[in-house]
């Protein structure tokens, strides 16, 4: 009996349709089609062009200076201040027997209303200049006793009535106390505030931030009654001085009266971190990268064409004959397309961000500050957004096999929600929140630079630059759509003839 030997295929033959070879073949296809390569270059150039236009089209050189806080952030610093100088250490105590708020409904028409973050209390501040450091203890319209310092920091106290407040200074340590009866005191918090100087301005203050009205805000005014004002330490003698810190207008400028040791103080404004509605003339890096929208259209078209063109020209049969494992072909296309799109998006972002930022600042536009790591996140995140969108388009193209239908479907899934979120100011907040969480347009959260603050009531919507998801969570939503669609496309591709 003669043994029969089975001949094994050579390593060279086995490797002909290996994944590296499939990957190389798909890369060769992509770079061989000049229109696709030019479309990717155009996508990067569109980002740069829009950044250029955004930088040169705005001129804010005559706009008022933006108040900057101790940590370099933009702030709102507008309130009524009844003050005296305090040299060195000391304390001040007062009772607050009333805090009433009114909402401006016309040029000279005020109606009683609820302003949850209206605030009245004691403050030590490094002068009356906007943005100077401070620490304050206060009662609020609906959030009880709070201790706040340097605009962004907020410590909750408790709800008491009647309310007594005390503020102590020892060097740069400021301690706030609250009491229900003026005898038994509870410490709310101790903060360290540098920059107060040897002599700080201290006394009574009142602020009443704008009230949200639809998609905007309206001014409000608050009035508080203070009594039993006592102080210890080296406070200057003489009368108390009343000043409006920051913005003044006929309808919101404050005032105070003193009678029998009782102070009635009225005022408007806020002492808080700035939000978008309070600084409408400012700009963000997300706005400089508005060209991402145009680039998105380009990469969606290329993504669908990368596979639908093979169906249209009949080349898909040769591709699948050369590599029968169809899921591997689709994976290779996704890798090539995603990598090329990522590089194009990163190149466009890397040029657009510094170019647009420099031109905008030269024209006096205030840009919300972003750390270097934040700029890297925006640049790489934008590139990943475009790459994920192109892969989603590829997957939909594989399922539809027709370019027009695939482009329309992906555009409806990403572009339409983005237009509704970023371009429609009157979109209801609830609808906006849902769209920004569950649609692929959630990925644009990767470009956000604004931070919402719980102590500032405002309209926090994508139209104003605030997304409900964190940057990477928003990008993960789009990535999830792309991965699921690619998996479905692989199943569909395996089950049909071609």
C-alpha positions in Angstrom: 0.0 0.0 0.0 1.5 3.2 -1.1 0.9 6.1 1.4 -1.0 9.1 0.1 0.4 12.5 1.1 -1.8 15.6 1.2 0.0 18.6 -0.2 -0.3 21.7 2.1 -0.6 25.1 0.4 2.6 27.1 0.6 2.9 29.9 3.1 3.2 32.3 0.2 -0.2 31.2 -1.4 -1.9 31.2 2.0 -0.8 34.8 2.6 -2.1 36.1 -0.7 -5.6 36.9 0.7 -4.4 37.4 4.3 -5.7 40.5 6.1 -2.6 42.6 5.5 -2.9 42.0 1.7 -6.7 42.8 1.9 -5.8 46.0 3.8 -3.2 46.9 1.2 -5.6 46.3 -1.6 -8.3 48.6 -0.1 -5.7 51.3 0.5 -4.6 51.0 -3.2 -8.2 51.4 -4.3 -8.7 54.4 -2.2 -5.6 56.3 -3.2 -6.2 55.4 -6.9 -9.4 57.3 -7.0 -8.4 61.0 -7.3 -11.9 62.3 -6.4 -11.8 60.6 -3.0 -8.3 61.8 -2.1 -9.3 65.3 -3.2 -12.5 65.2 -1.2 -10.5 64.4 2.0 -8.1 67.2 1.3 -11.1 69.5 0.7 -12.6 68.4 4.0 -9.5 69.5 5.8 -9.3 72.8 3.8 -13.0 73.6 4.5 -12.3 73.4 8.3 -9.4 75.8 7.8 -11.4 78.2 5.5 -14.3 78.4 7.9 -11.9 79.1 10.8 -10.3 81.8 8.7 -13.7 83.4 8.0 -14.8 83.1 11.6 -11.6 84.8 12.8 -11.8 87.8 10.4 -15.5 88.4 10.3 -16.0 89.4 13.9 -14.8 92.7 15.3 -15.2 93.2 19.0 -12.4 95.7 19.5 -14.8 98.3 20.9 -16.6 95.9 23.2 -16.3 96.3 26.9 -13.6 94.3 28.6 -14.6 90.9 29.9 -14.1 90.7 33.7 -11.5 88.0 34.5 -11.5 86.2 37.9 -8.5 85.2 40.0 -8.1 81.9 38.2 -8.2 83.4 34.7 -11.8 82.5 34.0 -14.5 85.0 32.7 -16.8 86.1 35.5 -19.9 88.1 36.1 -19.2 90.7 38.8 -22.1 93.1 39.0 -23.8 93.8 42.3 -24.6 96.6 44.9 -22.0 97.0 47.6 -22.3 98.9 50.9 -18.7 98.9 52.2 -15.9 100.2 54.3 -12.2 99.4 54.3 -10.9 96.7 56.7 -7.2 96.8 57.5 -5.8 93.5 58.7 -8.0 91.0 60.6 -11.5 91.6 61.7 -15.1 90.4 61.6 -18.6 91.7 60.6 -22.0 90.4 61.8 -25.5 91.2 60.5 -29.1 89.9 60.5 -31.0 89.6 57.3 -34.8 89.9 57.9 -36.1 90.0 54.4 -35.1 89.2 50.8 -37.6 90.0 48.1 -37.2 89.7 44.4 -38.9 91.4 41.4 -38.7 90.6 37.7 -38.5 93.3 35.1 -41.3 92.9 32.6 -41.0 96.2 30.8 -38.9 99.4 30.7 -40.2 100.5 34.1 -42.4 97.6 35.2 -41.4 95.2 38.0 -43.5 92.4 39.3 -42.8 90.2 42.3 -41.3 86.9 41.4 -39.0 84.1 42.5 -35.3 84.4 41.8 -33.7 81.2 43.4 -30.2 82.5 43.3 -30.9 86.1 44.4 -28.4 86.7 47.2 -27.8 89.1 50.1 -25.2 89.0 52.8 -21.7 89.9 53.8 -18.6 90.1 51.6 -14.9 90.8 51.9 -13.4 91.8 48.5 -10.1 92.9 47.3 -11.5 96.2 46.0 -14.4 97.3 43.8 -12.7 96.3 40.6 -14.5 93.6 38.6 -12.9 90.2 38.9 -11.1 91.0 42.2 -10.9 88.1 44.7 -13.6 87.8 47.4 -15.3 85.6 50.0 -19.0 86.0 51.0 -21.6 84.5 53.2 -25.2 85.0 52.1 -28.8 84.0 52.2 -30.4 83.1 48.8 -33.9 83.2 47.3 -34.4 79.4 47.4 -31.0 77.7 48.2 -30.6 78.5 51.8 -27.3 79.9 53.3 -24.3 79.7 51.0 -20.6 80.5 51.3 -19.0 81.4 48.0 -15.6 82.7 47.0 -13.7 83.6 43.8 -16.8 83.1 41.6 -16.7 79.4 40.9 -16.7 78.0 44.5 -19.9 77.4 46.3 -20.5 75.7 49.7 -24.0 74.9 50.9 -25.0 75.9 54.4 -28.5 75.3 55.7 -31.9 76.9 55.8 -32.6 79.1 58.9 -35.1 81.9 59.8 -34.5 84.5 61.0 -31.0 84.6 59.6 -27.8 85.9 61.1 -24.5 85.9 59.2 -20.9 86.5 60.3 -17.7 86.8 58.3 -14.3 86.6 60.0 -10.9 87.4 58.4 -7.6 86.0 59.7 -4.9 86.6 57.1 -6.0 85.0 53.9 -8.4 82.7 55.8 -12.0 83.8 55.7 -14.6 81.9 57.8 -18.4 82.2 57.3 -20.9 81.5 60.1 -24.7 81.4 60.2 -27.1 81.5 63.2 -30.8 81.3 63.8 -30.8 83.5 66.9 -27.5 85.4 66.8 -26.2 83.5 69.8 -25.5 79.9 68.7 -23.3 79.9 65.5 -22.6 77.2 63.0 -19.6 77.4 60.7 -20.5 77.1 57.1 -16.9 77.0 55.8 -13.4 78.4 55.8 -11.7 79.4 52.6 -8.3 80.8 51.7 -8.4 83.8 49.4 -5.1 85.3 48.3 -5.0 88.8 46.8 -7.2 90.6 49.3 -4.3 92.8 50.3 -3.6 94.3 53.7 -6.8 96.4 53.3 -9.9 94.8 51.9 -13.3 96.3 51.2 -16.0 94.7 53.3 -19.7 95.1 54.1 -23.1 94.3 52.8 -24.0 93.2 49.3 -27.0 92.2 47.2 -27.2 90.6 43.8 -30.1 89.3 41.7 -29.2 87.4 38.6 -31.3 87.4 35.4 -34.3 85.1 35.3 -34.7 82.5 32.5 -37.5 83.5 30.2 -38.0 81.0 27.3 -34.7 80.8 25.5 -33.3 84.0 27.0 -33.2 85.9 30.3 -34.8 89.1 31.8 -33.3 91.3 34.5 -34.4 91.0 38.1 -34.0 93.2 41.2 -33.8 92.1 44.8 -34.2 94.1 48.0 -33.0 93.0 51.5 -33.3 94.5 54.9 -30.2 94.2 57.2 -30.1 95.0 60.9 -27.9 94.7 64.0 -24.7 95.5 62.0 -21.7 95.0 64.2 -18.0 94.9 63.3 -14.7 94.1 65.1 -11.2 95.0 64.0 -9.7 98.0 62.2 -12.6 99.1 60.1 -12.5 102.7 58.8 -14.9 105.1 60.5 -17.4 107.4 59.0 -20.4 106.6 56.9 -20.9 103.4 54.8 -20.4 103.9 51.1 -22.7 102.5 48.5 -21.4 101.6 45.1 -22.7 99.7 42.1 -19.9 97.3 41.1 -19.9 96.5 37.4 -22.7 97.2 34.9 -25.0 100.2 35.6 -28.3 100.8 33.9 -31.4 102.9 34.9 -33.5 99.8 35.6 -30.9 97.7 37.6 -28.6 100.1 39.4 -28.7 99.6 43.1 -29.3 101.8 46.1 -29.4 101.7 49.9 -31.0 103.7 52.7 -30.2 103.6 56.4 -32.7 104.4 59.2 -32.4 103.5 62.8 -29.5 101.1 62.3 -31.4 99.2 59.6 -30.1 99.1 56.0 -32.5 98.6 53.1 -30.4 97.6 50.0 -31.6 97.0 46.5 -29.6 95.7 43.5 -29.3 93.5 40.5 -26.6 91.4 38.8 -24.6 88.5 40.0 -21.2 87.4 41.5 -20.5 84.2 39.7 -18.7 82.4 36.9 -19.8 83.8 33.5 -22.1 81.6 31.3 -22.8 82.0 27.6 -26.0 84.1 28.0 -24.1 86.5 30.2 -21.2 86.9 27.6 -22.9 86.7 24.2 -20.0 88.5 22.5 -17.5 85.8 23.5 -16.4 83.0 21.2 -15.5 79.3 21.6 -13.2 76.9 19.8 -16.3 75.0 18.8 -17.4 77.9 16.7 -14.0 78.3 15.1 -14.4 74.6 14.1 -17.9 75.2 12.5 -16.3 73.9 9.3 -16.5 70.5 10.8 -20.1 70.5 9.4 -18.9 71.0 5.8 -16.2 68.4 6.3 -18.7 66.0 7.6 -20.7 66.1 4.4 -17.6 65.4 2.4 -16.5 62.4 4.4 -20.0 60.9 4.5 -20.1 61.1 0.7 -16.7 59.5 0.4 -17.6 56.8 3.0 -20.6 55.7 1.0 -18.8 55.9 -2.3 -16.0 53.7 -1.0 -18.3 50.7 -1.3 -21.3 51.7 -3.4 -19.0 52.6 -6.3 -17.9 48.9 -6.4 -21.5 47.9 -6.6 -22.2 50.4 -9.3 -19.2 49.4 -11.4 -19.6 45.7 -10.8 -16.1 45.5 -9.2 -17.6 44.0 -6.0 -17.6 40.5 -7.5 -13.9 40.7 -8.2 -13.2 42.0 -4.7 -15.2 39.2 -3.0 -13.7 36.5 -5.3 -10.2 37.6 -4.4 -11.1 37.6 -0.7 -14.1 35.4 0.0 -14.2 36.3 3.7 -16.5 39.3 3.3 -16.4 40.6 6.8 -12.7 40.9 6.5 -13.1 43.0 3.4 -15.5 45.3 5.1 -13.2 45.6 8.1 -10.3 46.5 5.8 -12.3 49.2 4.1 -13.3 50.6 7.6 -9.7 50.7 8.7 -8.5 52.4 5.6 -11.4 54.9 5.4 -11.2 55.7 9.2 -7.5 56.2 9.2 -7.5 58.5 6.1 -10.4 60.5 7.5 -8.8 60.8 10.9 -5.6 62.1 9.5 -7.5 64.6 7.3 -9.6 65.8 10.3 -6.6 66.1 12.6 -4.7 68.1 10.0 -7.6 70.4 9.4 -8.2 70.9 13.2 -4.5 71.4 13.9 -4.4 74.3 11.4 -7.9 75.7 12.0 -7.7 76.1 15.8 -4.6 78.3 16.1 -5.4 80.2 12.9 -8.9 81.0 13.9 -8.0 81.7 17.5 -5.2 84.1 16.6 -7.4 86.0 14.1 -10.3 86.2 16.5 -8.2 87.6 19.3 -6.6 90.1 17.0 -10.1 91.4 16.3 -10.8 91.8 19.9 -13.0 88.7 20.3 -12.9 87.2 23.7 -12.5 83.4 23.5 -13.4 81.2 26.4 -10.2 79.9 27.8 -9.2 76.3 27.0 -6.2 74.4 28.4 -3.6 72.9 26.1 -5.0 69.4 27.0 -8.4 70.7 26.1 -7.2 71.9 22.7 -5.7 68.5 22.1 -9.0 66.8 23.1 -10.9 69.0 20.7 -8.5 68.4 17.8 -8.2 64.7 18.2 -11.9 64.4 19.1 -12.9 66.3 16.0 -10.8 63.9 13.9 -12.3 60.9 15.6 -15.8 62.4 15.0 -15.2 62.6 11.3 -13.6 59.1 11.2 -16.6 57.5 13.0 -19.0 59.3 10.7 -17.2 58.0 7.6 -17.3 54.4 8.9 -21.0 54.8 9.7 -21.5 56.0 6.1 -19.5 53.0 4.8 -21.6 50.6 6.8 -24.9 52.1 5.6 -23.5 52.1 2.0 -22.8 48.4 2.3 -26.4 47.8 3.4 -28.1 50.0 0.9 -25.7 49.4 -2.1 -26.8 52.8 -3.5 -24.9 56.0 -2.8 -27.9 58.4 -2.8 -29.9 56.5 -0.3 -26.9 55.9 2.0 -25.8 59.5 2.0 -29.4 60.7 2.7 -29.8 58.3 5.6 -26.5 59.1 7.3 -27.0 62.9 6.7 -30.5 62.6 8.3 -28.9 60.7 11.3 -26.0 63.1 11.9 -26.4 66.4 10.0 -30.1 67.0 10.7 -29.9 66.7 14.5 -26.8 68.8 14.5 -28.6 71.6 12.6 -31.5 71.4 15.0 -29.2 71.5 18.0 -26.7 74.1 16.9 -28.7 76.4 14.6 -32.3 76.5 16.0 -32.4 78.7 19.1 -36.1 78.1 19.8 -35.9 74.3 20.0 -37.5 73.2 23.3 -34.9 72.3 25.9 -36.4 68.8 26.5 -36.2 68.0 22.8 -32.7 69.4 22.6 -31.6 67.3 25.5 -32.9 64.1 24.0 -31.3 64.7 20.6 -28.0 65.6 22.2 -28.0 62.3 24.1 -29.3 59.6 21.7 -28.6 60.7 18.1 -25.1 60.5 16.5 -24.9 64.3 16.7 -24.1 63.8 20.4 -20.5 63.4 19.1 -20.3 67.2 18.7 -20.0 67.3 22.5 -16.3 66.6 21.9 -15.9 70.2 20.8 -17.5 71.9 23.8 -15.5 74.1 26.1 -18.2 75.6 28.3 -19.0 74.3 31.7 -22.5 74.6 33.3 -22.6 75.8 37.0 -25.2 74.7 39.4 -25.1 78.1 41.1 -26.0 79.9 37.9 -29.4 79.6 36.4 -29.1 79.8 32.6 -30.2 78.1 29.3 -27.7 75.2 29.1 -28.4 73.9 25.6 -26.2 72.8 22.6 -27.3 76.0 20.8 -25.5 77.9 23.6 -22.5 75.6 23.6 -23.5 73.2 26.4 -24.1 69.5 25.7 -25.7 67.2 28.3 -23.0 64.5 27.8 -19.3 64.8 28.5 -17.1 65.1 25.4 -15.9 61.5 25.2 -19.3 60.1 26.2 -20.9 62.1 23.3 -18.3 60.8 20.9 -18.9 57.3 22.2 -22.6 57.6 21.1 -21.5 58.1 17.4 -18.9 55.4 17.7 -21.5 53.0 19.0 -23.7 53.7 16.0 -20.8 53.1 13.7 -19.8 49.8 15.3 -23.3 48.4 15.4 -24.0 49.5 11.8 -20.7 47.9 10.7 -21.6 44.6 12.4 -25.1 44.6 10.8 -23.5 45.4 7.4 -21.1 42.5 7.8 -24.0 40.1 8.4 -26.0 41.5 5.5 -22.9 41.2 3.2 -22.4 37.6 4.1 -26.0 36.6 3.6 -26.6 38.0 0.1 -25.0 37.2 -3.2 -22.9 40.4 -3.4 
